[in-house]
Amino acid sequence: MAGNASCLRIAVADDRLFLIVSKGPPYKITGVLVEIMAIIANYMGVCYEWVVPKDGLYGYMLPNGTWTGMLGLVNRSEADMAGIISITSRYKQAVDVSEPLYMDEYGVMHKRPVLQSDILGFYKPFTSLMWVTLLLCVLATTAVTAAILHWESVFSRPGGNRGDKQRNNFLSSCAKSIHWNFSHLLSQAVWWAPTGNPGRVVGGIWLVSALILTTVYRSNLKAMLIMPRIVLPFDNLKELSESNIVMYVTKGNYFHDYVMQAPSDSVVGSLRKQVDAHENIPRAIAEIVGGQVAGAGPMANIAVVMHEFFSKTGSCPLYVMSETFMKSTSRSIAIRKGAEFKPKVDRAIRGLKEFGILDHLLQKALVNATECLKPVTFNLGSESLRTLDLGDFYGVFAIYAGGVFLGCATFIIEVCTSLAKKKQGE
């Protein structure tokens, strides 16, 4: 843009919230900072002009100590001020910073998971440990019941339990025990009941236990259908580091520097292997929405992405992990080193904060972000519940098919065994 020596030169780069820069000259500058700078310039009684760096980027320090982007313009005194930055020790070496406009924190956003068919849905009302415990209880109860029935059979016929008869009585006791215990666990009627007191005691205990287990299972399964639980890929930095999901971060920003300098054995340092740092924001957002990467950044910038999607589509394709970090991040205007107008800028910003104007401007720009920043399960009402499809029944059908196959196999084995015995008898 054409320069004017009497006007403040303000370097800008697109961050989709505080500054939105159109593609190609003549540039159109919009955003929250445009309104803020208009108020500050009016208070100072000066004019101002926007300066767009050739690379159009925020900028970061190169290995030789020079700076790129809009921060490079301010550092080289080619601009007097630059758009909102997070205050870091590295930035303060290159530029002065104004009174903080906002206090922000960092978060990570990722593609929002959706309700899908779950072939193991019937298995999930209980944990794996609970299922193993239940199996052991069934086996133990079956064994005890079979032993009691066999003991009662032996002592009720003391003179006729030898050889094949004793073996047949034992097999009959096992069959009755298995049928008794598994039928009650599946809430099926049983034609037979124990006659002796020991069998009745064990059977009564098992009946009550089976009633409790089946009631709890049905209640949990019903609750999972009414209010489904969505499993998030991650909900804090530790889970993110364990997931190995690639994490986009703006190159050279506060969090990027923090990750690169953190000890490798720390949670933040362990994210270093997953970092994808660049300044191509449109590409990064497309990859985040596609579920290819997660995106880390200030919550204000994350909120504007949510705002844009909800404003255009009425939906929230992204979620933000509930655990935020770096909660005391100051967002300020970068100012040329030694600038004589800095005290006036600071005084104007303090006035805007005290009257709540800064918060009002920010909230006005993010009015549609509120819905998408709610917890993922917050708005899972009747409108978002997924109707059951065939995939939800595959697990139960597989169990049923397995039972039918096992029954057919048992029947065939019995027939073959019977035929073999007949041939041996002939």
Secondary structure, DSSP 4 states (H G I P E B T S, - for coil): ----TTSEEEE----SSS-EE-SSSSP-EESHHHHHHHHHHHHHT--EEEE--TT-S---B-TTS-B-HHHHHHHTTS-SEEEEEE--HHHHHHSEE-S-SEEEEEEEEEEPP-----TTGGGTTS-HHHHHHHHHHHHHHHHHHHHHHHHHHHHHSTTS--THHHHHHHHHHHHHHHHHHHHHHTT---S----SHHHHHHHHHHHHHHHHHHHHHHHHHHHHHHS--PPPS-SSHHHHHHHT--EEEETTSHHHHHHHHS-TTSTTGGGGGGEEEES-HHHHHHHHHTTS-EEEEEHHHHHHHHHHHHHHHSS--EEE-S--EEEEEEEEEEE-TT-TTHHHHHHHHHHHHHTTHHHHHHHHHTTTSTTTTS-TTTT-STTTPPPP-GGGGHHHHHHHHHHHHHHHHHHHHHHHHHHHHHHHH-
